[in-house]
Amino acid sequence: MAAGPLKGIDGGANLRPLGERPREPSGEGFREVFDLTLSRHAQKRLAQAGIDLRGVEGEALRGAFEEARKKGGREALLLTDRAAYIVHVPEKKIITAIPPERWQGGVFTHIDTAVIWQGGRPGRSSEAASINEREGSSS
């Protein structure tokens, strides 16, 4: 007997076939505007902290990301006024977002680039700098 298509169960979970992605809401979302993706973990952290990336914070994140990209960063720490973000630059993916109250001593590991973004531009005392650049090797 050939199996037919799956049908929903009243009151059950709304299941999708494997490999099918959920539809994004219509209109300009974060991804369309900034061409960055958020991991599920980052989405959860942003929601918990009440951080909205559609306004000023999103612009700051975009600016900091562009600075990291220009410097040849791969795994970057982006510090803005509202949060610290760990991003995988080649994939344009935000791995996690950490509000200041959760920085736990200020130690971040496994990064090669740090960008401090204050008031709409890189911080004066700490411009975007790649570890490779500081060691004198080319990117």
N, C-alpha and C positions, 0 to 999 in steps of 0.2 A: 504494500500500500504506500503510495507516494504521500509525503507530508506536504500540506498546504502552508500558506504563509501564517506566521504567528498572529494571533489575535489577542487584544488586550483583555484583561480580566477586570470586571467591575470592582473598584476599590483597590486594585493592585497598582504596582509601580508602573510608570510609563517607561517601557524599555525600548531601546533603539537597537537595530542590528549592529553587530560588531563593526567597527571601522567608521560608522556614521558619526559625524561630529554634531553637537548641538548647534542650532542656528543662533547667530549673533543677533542682538536686537537691531532694528533698522535705525538709520540715522548715523551721524558721525560718532563713533565710539573712540575709546582710547587708542585702539590698534590702528584705526584708519587715520587718525590725526597724527600719531607719533610713530607709527611703524615699529612699535615695540610690543612684545608679548609678555604677559604676566604668568608665572607659574601658579598653580593652585595654592601653594604655600604663601606666595606673595599676596595673592588675592585675599586669602584668609587674614593675614597679618594687617593689611591695609584696612579691611573691614573692621577688625577688632580695635584698631587705633583711630578709626573715624577719619582716615586720610582719603581725600578725594583728589584724584589725579586729573580731573577735567579743568582745573583752574590754574592758579599760580604755582602750586606744587608740581603739577604736570609739566609746566613750562620750565621750572627749575630742573626737574629730572631730565628733560630733553636736552637742555643746555649742558648739564654735567655729563650726560651720556655722549654727546657730540665731542666734548673735550677729551674724554677717555678714548673714543674712537680715533680722533686725530693723533693722539700720542701712541697709538698702536697697542692699547690695552686689550687684554683678553678677559681676565677675571678682575673686575673693578669694584672698588668701594666708592659709592657716590654719596656724599654727605650734603644734605640740604638743611634748611631751617627746620623742617618737620620730621625728617627721618634719615636713616642710613639705609642705603640700598646696595645689595650685592647683585651685580649683573654679569652675564656672560655676553661680552661685547660681540663676538662673531655671529652669534645666533640672535642678537638683539632681544635677549630675554632677561627679564627681571626675576632673579632667583628668589630673593626674599626682601622684605622691608622690615626695618626695626626702628620703632620710635625711641627717642632719647632715653626714656625711663627704663628701657630694657637693654641698654648697651653693656651692662655688666662689666664695668672696668675699662671699657674702651679698647679691647683687644680684638682685632679682626685678623683671621688667618686665611691663607690660600688666595691671596690677591696679588696682582702685579701692578696695579695702578690705583691711585686714590685721587679723587677730585672733591674739593671742598667748594661748594656753591653757596654764596651768600648774597642776598639782595639782588638777584638777577645776573650775577657774574661770578667767575671763579674768585675765591678768596684771595686777598692781596698777599697774605703771608704764606700761602700754600697753593701756588698754581698747580694745575694738573701736571703730574710728573710720573713717568713710568720708571720702574726700578731698572729696566734695561738701559734707559737713557742716562740715569744717574751713574750706572756702572761703566758707561762709555761704550757699550755695544750698540750696534745698529738694530733698529726695529724691523 
